[in-house]
Amino acid sequence: MPQDHHTHRRAVALLALSNVLGGIGVASGIAVGALLAEQLGGTAVAGLAQAAGVLGAAVAAVPLAALATRRGRRWSLTLGYTIALLGAGLVVTAAVVGSFLLLLLGLGTFGVAQAANLQSRYAAADGASAATRARSISVVMWATTIGSVAGPNLTAAGERVASGVGIPGLAGPYLFSALAFALAATVLGTFFRPADDGADGSVRQPVLVPGAASPPRTVGATGALRWAAGHSVARFAVGLIALAHAVMVMVMVMTPVHMRHSGMSLELVGIVISVHVLGMYALSPVFGWLVDRSGGVRVAVGGIAVLFTATVLGFVAAASGGRPVLTAAALTVLGLGWSASLIAASALLTEVAPDPVRVPLQGATDAVMSYAGAAAAALAGPVLAAGGFRAVNVAAALLVLPAALLAVGAARPAHVTTPADGR
């Protein structure tokens, strides 16, 4: 049910603020997570730091969505950041006592912030009208840009603070993460009152299932995904979110390794990753406006084309000896394709999913997205070792093809079926 204009603008502003804070917290920790893991466990296990965070986000996505269904977005998002706050504390404790296993537990718990950050885009869409739904999603996503840029720049300050309180330097940025998560939880828990939350706190959703004699039964993540599998547009949206994220992660995580193998400086690596992050978020409002104006399927298809173009550019960059300008262009285009795909597909999910499928499906989709990213990251290393950065881009291009096939089905009229009961 659309909120009045003032109420919805206030809700989006609060969600954007929480995303800035959450983005600062996540980026502050991610910037040093692998270094801390290497310090405690060795180089061979340094990559487990990112894997733990991604898995934490994936595991939390469905329970947070279930809580949103029962109690409302305010409760689920606030709890997500509160759990992440505890995770940051565990990371600091692990650094102090020198425990690698405790570090992994802390980083997994820390990753719940990313799940909350992602689900906030759906919270922005809950009370939006059909004409502004995608723009609401995109504004909240755009706010992440600020946190993603500011967070890593707090590393040096975090080390100084850590030195002042007598803890290991690499634990310092997690103190800033804890503060940012605490502020995000406070903002949402105190001020966020979405009109789409019913009197009992649960998310109020319109019944959109044609011909239903009684209100549909509540479904879990499995039932929601089963319903989506039988609906061409929902199937396309879920598949695109997962595949676009897998493509982006596969290329992104191997780019710094490829650049270092090509003899490029750490400064150049930082610049390329920075422009990639800008591509992911900076033009989000533009893509939101395009979705509201032209439709989600059209923009999603455009996102697929942009992702494929990015893999071609990445292949050319690798074939030409890893020129930094071409590599930066490929990573920028990759970020743009991810942004267009994610915004369009998220808007499509919100548009087509009926009560009571919508929120469970959103959570399940974010879980699938995170698992796809983790799998892509795990596969990217062996692919790079076997065939270089060109092979990584070829593999990523192959992941684009199923999304294109799903788009063909989404362009046809779909019959909306009653969601199956399941958990």
Buried (B, 14 or more C-beta within 10 A) or exposed (E): EBBEEEBBBBBBBBBBBBBBBBBBBBBBBBBBBBBBBBBBBEEEBBBBBBBBBBBBBBBBBBBBBBBBBBBBBBBBBBBBBBBBBBBBBBBBBBBBEEBBEBBBBBBBBBBBBBBBBBBBBBBBBBBBEEEBBBBBBBBBBBBBBBBBBBBBEBBEBBBEBBEEEEBBBBBBBBBBBBBBBBBBBBBBBEBBBBBBBEEEBBBBBEEBBEEEEEEBEBBBBBBBBBBBEBBBBBBBBBBBBBBBBBBBBBBBBBBBBBBEEBEBEEEBBEBBBBBBBBBBBBBBBBBBBBBBEEBBBBBBBBBBBBBBBBBBBBBBBBBEEBBBEBBBBBBBBBBBBBBBBBBBBBBBBBBBBBBBBBBBBBBBBBBBBBBBBBBBBBBBBEBBEEBBBBBBBBBBBEBBEEBBEBBEBBEEEBEBEBBBBBE
